[in-house]
């Protein structure tokens, strides 16, 4: 990982997630993915479970 949290770009110009192998065209999509998939409570994403479990 580069200085000041710069995201690593792959050879095809996509931004790679620092935790898994997923690649994104847009840095906002990558940020949402990291919050939802790699954080404890999902960050600022709303709970999509209609029963409120989980």
N, C-alpha and C positions, 0 to 999 in steps of 0.2 A: 504494500500500500504506500502511496506517495505521501508527500508532506501535506499537512492541513486537510486531510480527509479527501484528497482527490480520488475519484473513482478510476479504476483501471479500465481502459478501453481495449477491446480485442482488435485483432487485425481487420475485422470487417466493420469496424467503427461503432460497435455496440458496447454498452456498458455492462460489465459483468458483476454479478452480486458477489460481495466479499465472503459470504457464508456458504453459498452453494454454487452450482454450475449454471444457473439461469442467466440469460442475457437479455438486455432491454434496449430499445431504440431511444427511449426518453428517460431522462434522469428522474423525473417526477414519478413515473411508473416504478422505477427501481426503488425509490425511497418508500413508496407505499408498500411494495413487496417486502422490503426489509422490516418495516414496522409490523406488518400483519403476520409474516411467516417466521420472523426471527426474534420477536420480543415476547415478554411474558404475557402481557395483557392486550397486545395488538395495537398499541399506540392510540391514535385518534380515529381509527376506523370504527364505525358502528357495529354493534353485535348483530350479525345476520341470522342468528338462531332465533326463531320465533318463540321458542319455549324458555329462553333465557338461561339455559344450562350451559355449563362449560366455562 
